[in-house]
């Protein structure tokens, strides 16, 4: 049985004057997804999220969340969503605990102190409940922001670039927290990012958006397949390598060559077979690396946008 659609975007567009920030966008996010919403800066990710949160009115198109149209059921839908858009804002001279208490009351809840402490422990802030937020690091503020999104126990969590500005350990902490929210608390996560590596680590499904359009969408395992790789090999003798490859079955898989550098379009499983073939012919291999076609494509999008 296919999971239920949580988010459905149909022919969604937003223009600002002559700028088409979002252009005929169609997306499906299903219950239980960690959905990676990927694209270079300026691709239209934040505008899309703001339309999903009813902060920006679409120029055209339909937004359905939890099976209901957003423009007709705004209050009911937003009560079931938790979100972080850019850097979360807090009252810096209040404690983490007091900030969460205030946000809870603003959302119509009156949580017990025990509940707030449980949330702060969940996001790795145990022992810092009474400390003023001005003493928190950037990573701690990000984790407090995620606790804030959970204060009303939402079904859908929307995170817009949640690891921006974090150190490597902070990125790992947020990544593990997102996995916990999905696997243990059964939340659906919509994760916006401009980093392919970040998304592939944790997402189940993803879409790449560029210039407001969804150009790729599907299961991460299929989109980031290892069956069709660009494999680069550097050897000690380019002329001998060229002669060897041209008289072998590998010649049909060679896509580029320059000096001692050769690039093949092969599967991951074929890499050791190719290495064994070259070693058996007496060639010294200085290095082997591979990239997936989607990585090359996304790198080009990112470079074009910069």
Beta strands, then each sheet from edge to edge (+ up, - down):
strand 1: 5-16
strand 2: 19-30
strand 3: 34-38
strand 4: 60-65
strand 5: 68-69
strand 6: 81-85
strand 7: 156-160
strand 8: 188-193
strand 9: 205-210
strand 10: 213-219
strand 11: 229-235
strand 12: 254-258
strand 13: 261-266
strand 14: 285-292
sheet 1: 2+ 1- 4+ 5-
sheet 2: 6+ 7+ 8+ 3+ 9+ 10-
sheet 3: 12+ 13- 11+ 14-
end
